[in-house]
Amino acid sequence: MRVRGFCCGWLEGDVADLIEGEQGRARLPVPAYLIEHAGATVVFDSGLHPDFRDRQSARYLAVAPAFDALLPEGTHLAERLEACGVDVADVDVLALSHLHFDHGGGSRLLAASELMVQRAEWLAALADVDGENYLPADVDRDRFPHLLDGEYDVFGDGRVTLFPTPGHTAGHQSLILRTDDGGELVLCGDACYFQRSLRRLAPPPHAFDRTTQLEGFHQLGELESSGARLIFGHDPEQWPTGPDDDFIVELSSPVP
């Protein structure tokens, strides 16, 4: 198994909106992941839509009251995959943690891939549940996703498993990878924004269900305590903070 991560954009916003008890502004990475296993290619999360390069686009203006967005040349999903030697047409599965603009925005670049999302998330996005902050343009109503109802083993071998971590949104999911060296790698998505959020049990002040998200924090904490490595949703400590130090992160490679 080979796992690579990269930023498909960055957001600048108020930290107070992301973690209780903090203030100021921060530049937040918007990661996506490329997983190659068993002769197949999986992408988890898809970053910002290419429209975010245009500050007058409808997508940019829709989020501008809360975030400034940065999407330099070479950093949207299709460009990232090309830099990894992968054509968008060769991606078998696109799994989305949830359908917010910074995780599902690039999904239209993988129109031929099998989309995997939790049923609760898809239905919430279609209904545009109050307070969920979906961008209608990023919810492809003409697409027919593989809707999941709980944990799902993508390859049937226990190596790539999606599991529900709701709270941030109605149907958020995370991904656990069992790597070739026997380790576990958890891609948290927005189940937990920052490592310090988990340490302090400090979720964002606004969530679909705060109680459920805190239950997810405990679930992630148990995985970490058992030896898993957690990659958090937008933690600048784990990712490049901007194009000046941009790179593709090798998270796990096949053991020779």
Buried (B, 14 or more C-beta within 10 A) or exposed (E): BBBBBBBBBBBEBEBBEBBEEBEEEBBBBBBBBBBBBBEBBBBBBBBBBBBBBEEEBEBBEBBEEEBBBBBBEEBBBBBBBEEBEBEBEEBBBBBBBBBBBBBBBBBBBBEEBBBBBBBBBBBBBEEEBEEBBBBEBBBBEEEEBBBBEEEBEBBEEEBBBBBBBBBBBBBBBBBBBBBBEEEBBBBBBBBBBBBBBBEBEBBBEEBBBBEBBBBBBEBBBEBBEEEBBBBBBBBBEBBBBBBEEBEBBEBBBEEE
